[in-house]
Amino acid sequence: MPTSKISPYDVIIIGAGINGCCSAYTLSQAGLNVALIDQEGIAAGGSGAAGAFISPKISKSGELKEIMEIAHAESLHFYTTYFPNFTLVKPLLHIANSPKEGEKVESFKHETHIKHSNIPHKIQTLLSDEALNMPSIYFDIGAVVDAQGVCGAMVEGIDFYPIKVENLIQTDGLWQVGELRAKHLVLAIGAYPKLLPIDYVGLRGIWGHRIDSETSTHIPCILHHHVSISPTTKEGIVAIGATHDVHYSPFSGEVYDMEQGRAGLLEKASKTLKLNNINILKDYTGLRSGSNDYLPMLGNLVNAEATLEKYPHLRHGQAVEASEFVYYPNLTMINGSGGYGFVLAPYLSKRLAELLVEGEELNPILSPSRFFPRWAKRQS
Ligand SMILES: Cc1cc2nc3c(=O)[nH]c(=O)nc-3n(C[C@H](O)[C@H](O)[C@H](O)COP(=O)(O)OP(=O)(O)OC[C@H]3O[C@@H](n4cnc5c(N)ncnc54)[C@H](O)[C@@H]3O)c2cc1C
């Protein structure tokens, strides 16, 4: 292999979505020398399409709720403190979109520490009867960020390389991508093909479509119902979105029907309130990358082949401690944030920095290796 003229970095990050950009920002703030790679550009994948609401996840108590509440508080602080020019703070009204979700909203209301109050009268007058009659929660503080703007701002001054990575090589203790080398590699590639034989990592792409539009209806707060309807950081522009389509994949070769997507969004928005004189300005589409258990992923990746060779009886359900698995050295995956990538990225990036800079352990609940034993059992 030819010797590279470029000095090794501390970290190479593959993927310049919100996870890659926020990690690049946080790691470089922590003093590491970072190279960021993307095949398309900054926020060109799912992140560029995001409505990028910093909203609490309405979920029942448990690990997911605890992590999401911490992440939500940390991200509100993060964006308003470090990227205020790309962050719009507004109250947030979450309205249940089904009786089942209504139950979740009611129990969340009783358990959450996040400040909420009654819906102000002027907002009530805007809402449809359907929206008014469903359980809802009105948070005094919510936020929406400019997805592409904030990603661009995060990586200012960081070395960016427009490369499509085909494979990953590690030689002499350094990861190598083209001319670039680094001790640590961070894989932040969202719902794109995985680059390593890690079929056990349970990820699914969830296609989404949202639109920016003008309307003469004044939207005083962020609304989440069947879709979100919200003011944005751009004066006079209202974001409407997004769809959740688990069947369509841009990798299938099938063409996405934009007109049908727009019609679906406007029809859903009309269930919340009446939008007058609407003029669609721009469409955004992309893939979210969701984990099978809804928890995000942050951690090392198990080398499946080497681990099965070491513990062949994993195929028959042998219980082996996760610490005994064979891992790809100095390689961390950050992924699986589903529809909450912008909420989770500051939280995940902070823990990544604690790992790489201070050697702190990551929360095993978030480890992608949690999916490995079950997958291994199916390999017999
Ligand atoms: C329509 C829509 C609305 C959303 N709304 C919200 C919201 O309101 N709030 C919120 O918090 N989240 C929202 N999300 C979710 C959020 O956008 C995702 O969780 C987030 O984008 C995940 O970011 P990521 O960095 O993991 O992946 P991505 O943004 O998909 O980035 C992955 C990057 O990796 C690059 N890449 C992949 N493979 C390679 C390779 N081999 N070589 C080089 N580069 C590679 C890709 O080009 C891509 O840029 C929304 C998503 C969508 C699609």
The ligand as a Gaussian input file, in Angstrom:
#p B3LYP/6-31G(d) Opt

LIG

0 1
 C      -38.473000      13.915000       6.224000
 C      -37.730000      13.776000       7.507000
 C      -38.117000      14.534000       8.618000
 C      -37.398000      14.417000       9.828000
 N      -37.743000      15.219000      10.874000
 C      -36.989000      15.190000      12.013000
 C      -37.272000      16.062000      13.093000
 O      -38.206000      16.852000      13.046000
 N      -36.484000      16.001000      14.207000
 C      -35.432000      15.144000      14.297000
 O      -34.746000      15.139000      15.330000
 N      -35.144000      14.290000      13.274000
 C      -35.898000      14.290000      12.149000
 N      -35.636000      13.426000      11.133000
 C      -34.669000      12.357000      11.360000
 C      -33.280000      12.779000      11.134000
 O      -33.178000      13.503000       9.944000
 C      -32.427000      11.510000      11.054000
 O      -32.510000      10.825000      12.284000
 C      -31.012000      11.928000      10.776000
 O      -30.984000      12.490000       9.480000
 C      -30.040000      10.789000      10.846000
 O      -28.807000      11.366000      10.564000
 P      -27.542000      10.528000      10.171000
 O      -26.420000      11.472000      10.237000
 O      -27.492000       9.296000      10.998000
 O      -27.853000      10.019000       8.680000
 P      -27.929000      10.807000       7.280000
 O      -28.371000      12.192000       7.435000
 O      -28.699000       9.960000       6.334000
 O      -26.402000      10.883000       6.838000
 C      -25.678000       9.797000       6.384000
 C      -24.642000      10.314000       5.408000
 O      -23.710000       9.278000       5.127000
 C      -23.291000       9.418000       3.799000
 N      -22.771000       8.138000       3.348000
 C      -23.401000       6.930000       3.430000
 N      -22.615000       5.957000       2.920000
 C      -21.466000       6.557000       2.522000
 C      -20.275000       6.065000       1.908000
 N      -20.131000       4.782000       1.590000
 N      -19.290000       6.946000       1.631000
 C      -19.430000       8.261000       1.953000
 N      -20.541000       8.772000       2.511000
 C      -21.551000       7.935000       2.811000
 C      -24.550000       9.845000       3.051000
 O      -24.241000      10.515000       1.842000
 C      -25.241000      10.740000       4.070000
 O      -24.964000      12.115000       3.855000
 C      -36.322000      13.511000       9.909000
 C      -35.937000      12.768000       8.797000
 C      -36.640000      12.889000       7.606000
 C      -36.191000      12.073000       6.417000

